[in-house]
Amino acid sequence: MKRLAAAGMVLLAWSAQADGVDALRDFARDVQSARAQFTQTVTSPDGARKKQSSGRFEFARPNRFRFVYDKPFEQQIVADGQKVWLYDLDLNQVTVRGMAGALGATPAALLAGASIDKEFELKPQPAGDGLQWAQAVPRSKEGSIQAIRVGFQGAQLAALEIVDTFGQRSHIRFSAVESNVRFGDDAFRFEPPKGADVIQQ
């Protein structure tokens, strides 16, 4: 009887872990566009220093997105499906990169990309903080991301936890999530402001 109970606990634990990967795959299949507010906390490898920021995030598959950081510094990261634009308002500087070189195995590719299994190996994670979790490990070892954890509350995207190859950790929490939003044709178009320095990479 004890062995049966133990086997049942293992099965239940496995099922709970599998839910996070299922939720991520369902999200990639069913959610073609979305918008949300976010808060981000970046922690240094030794855990001693923390930086906080906030803003909003929008995306439409495939490979179109907009991150707008409002606090503490204003920045925009915009992808139109062909190029990625990074605009630093304080410096009045725009950095432009091609989509293939900029996206790769990044959090944006995980959330807004066309094929998550092509870029990431997905692994189930134990449930925690009221969320179901999946881990996405980049298949390519050339990027700066070591691993990404994605948290879902039911079918809704709730959190990202990112560890880079230097051991720095970023925790992103989403709120006011709206799925399958209808965006205008120019929602992910970016025009560098007049007078801005534009750097092509």
C-alpha positions in Angstrom: 0.0 0.0 0.0 2.8 2.4 0.9 4.5 1.6 -2.4 1.3 2.3 -4.3 0.9 5.6 -2.5 4.5 6.5 -3.2 4.0 5.7 -6.9 0.9 7.8 -7.0 2.8 10.8 -5.5 5.5 10.4 -8.1 2.9 10.4 -10.9 1.2 13.5 -9.5 4.5 15.3 -9.2 5.4 14.4 -12.8 2.0 15.6 -14.0 2.4 18.9 -12.2 5.8 19.4 -13.8 4.5 18.6 -17.3 1.9 21.3 -17.1 4.4 24.1 -17.5 5.7 22.8 -20.8 2.1 22.1 -22.0 1.1 25.6 -21.0 4.1 27.1 -22.9 3.3 25.1 -26.1 -0.4 26.0 -25.8 0.6 29.7 -25.4 2.8 29.5 -28.5 0.0 27.9 -30.5 -3.1 29.8 -29.3 -1.8 33.3 -28.4 -0.9 35.1 -31.6 -0.6 38.5 -30.1 -0.7 40.0 -26.6 0.0 43.1 -24.5 1.0 43.3 -20.8 2.6 45.5 -18.2 5.8 44.3 -16.6 8.2 44.9 -13.7 11.7 43.6 -14.0 14.3 43.0 -11.3 17.9 42.3 -12.3 20.2 40.7 -9.7 24.0 40.6 -9.9 25.7 37.2 -9.8 26.6 37.6 -6.1 23.0 38.7 -5.3 24.3 42.0 -3.7 23.0 44.4 -6.3 19.5 44.8 -7.7 18.1 47.1 -10.4 14.4 47.5 -11.0 12.5 48.7 -14.1 9.0 48.7 -15.4 7.1 49.2 -18.6 4.9 47.5 -21.1 5.3 44.7 -23.7 3.4 43.9 -26.9 3.9 41.2 -29.5 2.4 39.7 -32.6 3.6 36.5 -34.2 5.9 36.0 -35.9 8.8 38.0 -34.6 7.1 41.4 -34.0 7.3 43.0 -30.6 7.8 46.1 -28.6 9.3 46.5 -25.1 8.9 50.0 -23.7 10.8 50.7 -20.5 9.3 53.7 -18.6 11.3 53.6 -15.4 14.0 54.3 -14.3 15.2 55.1 -17.8 13.2 55.3 -21.0 14.1 52.8 -23.7 12.3 51.0 -26.5 13.1 47.7 -28.2 11.1 47.2 -31.3 11.1 44.4 -33.8 9.2 44.7 -37.1 9.9 41.2 -38.4 12.9 42.3 -40.4 15.0 44.4 -38.0 15.3 45.1 -34.2 15.6 48.7 -33.1 17.0 49.7 -29.7 16.2 53.3 -28.9 17.8 55.0 -25.8 15.9 58.2 -25.2 18.5 59.7 -22.9 21.3 59.2 -25.3 19.1 59.9 -28.3 20.7 56.9 -30.0 19.2 54.1 -32.1 21.0 50.8 -32.6 19.7 48.6 -35.5 20.4 44.9 -36.0 19.0 42.3 -38.4 16.4 40.0 -37.0 18.4 36.8 -37.5 21.4 38.2 -35.6 19.4 39.9 -32.9 16.6 37.5 -32.0 18.3 34.0 -31.7 17.5 32.2 -28.4 16.2 35.2 -26.5 13.2 35.8 -24.2 11.5 37.7 -27.1 12.0 34.7 -29.4 10.5 32.4 -26.8 7.4 34.6 -26.4 6.9 35.9 -29.9 8.9 33.6 -32.2 7.6 31.3 -34.8 9.1 28.0 -33.5 10.2 27.6 -29.9 11.3 24.0 -30.3 13.7 25.0 -33.0 15.6 27.4 -30.7 15.0 25.9 -27.2 15.0 22.6 -25.4 12.0 22.6 -23.1 12.1 20.9 -19.7 9.4 20.6 -17.1 9.9 22.3 -13.7 8.1 21.9 -10.4 5.2 24.2 -9.7 5.9 27.1 -7.3 4.7 30.6 -6.3 1.2 29.5 -7.5 2.5 29.0 -11.1 3.3 26.2 -13.4 6.9 26.5 -14.8 8.8 25.4 -17.8 12.5 25.8 -18.5 13.8 26.7 -21.9 17.5 26.1 -22.6 18.9 27.6 -25.8 20.1 24.9 -28.2 22.8 27.2 -29.5 25.6 27.8 -27.0 26.8 31.0 -28.7 24.3 33.4 -27.1 24.4 35.2 -23.7 21.4 33.3 -22.3 22.0 30.3 -20.1 18.4 29.4 -19.4 14.9 30.9 -19.2 12.0 29.8 -16.9 8.5 30.7 -17.9 5.6 30.8 -15.4 1.9 30.4 -16.2 -1.1 30.9 -14.1 -3.5 28.6 -15.8 -3.2 29.5 -19.5 -2.0 33.0 -18.8 1.6 34.2 -19.0 2.7 35.4 -15.6 6.5 35.5 -15.3 9.9 35.0 -16.8 13.2 34.3 -15.0 16.3 34.6 -17.1 19.9 33.5 -16.2 22.7 34.7 -18.5 26.1 33.2 -19.0 27.6 35.6 -16.5 25.2 34.4 -13.7 23.1 37.6 -13.7 19.4 36.9 -13.1 16.4 38.9 -14.4 13.0 38.3 -12.9 10.0 39.7 -14.9 6.5 39.7 -13.7 3.6 40.4 -16.0 0.2 42.0 -15.2 -2.8 43.2 -17.0 -2.2 40.6 -19.7 -4.5 40.8 -22.8 -4.3 37.9 -25.3 -5.0 37.9 -29.1 -5.1 41.7 -29.3 -5.8 43.3 -32.7 -2.9 45.6 -33.5 -2.8 48.1 -36.3 -0.5 47.6 -39.3 2.0 50.2 -38.0 2.0 49.0 -34.4 5.5 47.5 -34.7 7.0 50.0 -37.1 9.8 52.2 -35.9 11.1 55.4 -37.3 14.3 56.9 -35.7 13.5 60.4 -34.3 15.1 63.3 -36.1 18.6 64.1 -34.9 19.1 60.6 -33.3 22.4 58.9 -33.9 21.7 55.6 -35.8 24.2 52.8 -35.4 23.9 49.8 -37.8 25.2 46.5 -36.5 
